[in-house]
Amino acid sequence: MLKRDFYLLGQGEAESRRLLEQTDLLKPEAERFLDRLNITGGARVVDLGCGPRGLLGLLAARVGTDGRVVGVERNAAFVEAARRFIAAERIANVEIVEADAKASGLPPDGFDLVTARLVLVNVPEPERIVAEMAALVRPDGTVASYEADLGALLCDPPSRAWDRLLEIYTAYAEAHGVDLFIGRKTHRLLRDTGLVEIDVKPIVNVYPPGHPRRTILLDFVTNCRGELVHETFADGNELNDLIAELQHDLADPGRLVTSHLFYETTGRKPR
Ligand SMILES: C[S@@+](CC[C@H](N)C(=O)[O-])C[C@H]1O[C@@H](n2cnc3c(N)ncnc32)[C@H](O)[C@@H]1O
């Protein structure tokens, strides 16, 4: 069942909307992540799997008018959305390339910084994306990954519907070669490509009632609902019941929900 161009969360409008909302929600965290990278004016940056917006606007502001940001994205609809975004915002120093992040066709050793946010956790063969990151960065340049790991995504008190939906979603990901626990392993992937000075910062958040990401598991399951049923990971009626039950459980203000464990992992390419 392994499809090399598989993307876990679907390609449609709902995923595009989710990614745009996520960009706004993650902005403070993204700014802190980029602060750590010491991006200077004039820097050349590539963001692999940039999505419809992602880090593009923040990177563009940091590299300034003398710098250049290239966003690489495979999904044509997201490419269009990203191009509309930079046109609407009159951002002149960003270019979007429609290409596979595993073989982008961009010049090797051509960038001061290569980033990828929340890409490895959604695709098979993540090591090929990391290899491309290491190939694109110049000697002494930085590779920076912001990646998720299912480790801390939990609720307490436990919810039967939460556990079952997580079980279905995990089985679906595994069957497609997607590692939902890639965050904790990203340091290894970077080291294995020859990068040095690997630095790791884990982050976990609480999603209280009313927080848009409290329902992230429901959003994931809803996005790939058609595939889950079609590929017989769950029955449609069971999914409807579980979704309704979890909506009810998450409305309980006494239930704690914690986020994925996010890993900021950076490395330097030796001279
Ligand atoms: C969860 S989204 C994150 C988007 C963006 N980095 C952000 O932080 O908002 C993952 C993105 O990676 C893209 N992607 C996945 N595999 C890819 C590949 N092989 N080449 C290019 N883009 C890819 C998907 O289309 C999607 O836009």
The ligand as an SDF file (V2000), in Angstrom:
LIG
                    3D

 27 29  0  0  0  0  0  0  0  0999 V2000
    1.4130   19.8390    7.3910 C   0  0  0  0  0  0  0  0  0  0  0  0
    1.8030   20.6790    5.9400 S   0  0  0  0  0  0  0  0  0  0  0  0
    2.8670   21.9600    6.5590 C   0  0  0  0  0  0  0  0  0  0  0  0
    2.9550   23.1270    5.6210 C   0  0  0  0  0  0  0  0  0  0  0  0
    3.9020   24.2360    6.0810 C   0  0  0  0  0  0  0  0  0  0  0  0
    5.2700   23.7610    6.1720 N   0  0  0  0  0  0  0  0  0  0  0  0
    3.4560   24.8280    7.3870 C   0  0  0  0  0  0  0  0  0  0  0  0
    4.2180   24.7840    8.3500 O   0  0  0  0  0  0  0  0  0  0  0  0
    2.3200   25.3310    7.4380 O   0  0  0  0  0  0  0  0  0  0  0  0
    2.9130   19.6380    5.0280 C   0  0  0  0  0  0  0  0  0  0  0  0
    3.1650   20.1700    3.6130 C   0  0  0  0  0  0  0  0  0  0  0  0
    4.1860   19.4090    2.9980 O   0  0  0  0  0  0  0  0  0  0  0  0
    3.8360   19.2170    1.6320 C   0  0  0  0  0  0  0  0  0  0  0  0
    4.5700   18.0590    1.1390 N   0  0  0  0  0  0  0  0  0  0  0  0
    4.4830   16.7850    1.5830 C   0  0  0  0  0  0  0  0  0  0  0  0
    5.3300   15.9930    0.8770 N   0  0  0  0  0  0  0  0  0  0  0  0
    5.9580   16.7890   -0.0070 C   0  0  0  0  0  0  0  0  0  0  0  0
    6.9520   16.5630   -0.9990 C   0  0  0  0  0  0  0  0  0  0  0  0
    7.4590   15.3460   -1.2190 N   0  0  0  0  0  0  0  0  0  0  0  0
    7.3500   17.6070   -1.7340 N   0  0  0  0  0  0  0  0  0  0  0  0
    6.8570   18.8520   -1.5290 C   0  0  0  0  0  0  0  0  0  0  0  0
    5.9190   19.1250   -0.6100 N   0  0  0  0  0  0  0  0  0  0  0  0
    5.4750   18.1090    0.1430 C   0  0  0  0  0  0  0  0  0  0  0  0
    2.3310   19.0150    1.6920 C   0  0  0  0  0  0  0  0  0  0  0  0
    1.7280   19.1860    0.4230 O   0  0  0  0  0  0  0  0  0  0  0  0
    1.9420   20.0870    2.7020 C   0  0  0  0  0  0  0  0  0  0  0  0
    1.7470   21.3220    2.0890 O   0  0  0  0  0  0  0  0  0  0  0  0
  1  2  1  0
  2  3  1  0
  2 10  1  0
  3  4  1  0
  4  5  1  0
  5  6  1  0
  5  7  1  0
  7  8  2  0
  7  9  1  0
 10 11  1  0
 11 12  1  0
 11 26  1  0
 12 13  1  0
 13 14  1  0
 13 24  1  0
 14 15  1  0
 14 23  1  0
 15 16  2  0
 16 17  1  0
 17 18  1  0
 17 23  2  0
 18 19  1  0
 18 20  2  0
 20 21  1  0
 21 22  2  0
 22 23  1  0
 24 25  1  0
 24 26  1  0
 26 27  1  0
M  CHG  2   2   1   9  -1
M  END
$$$$
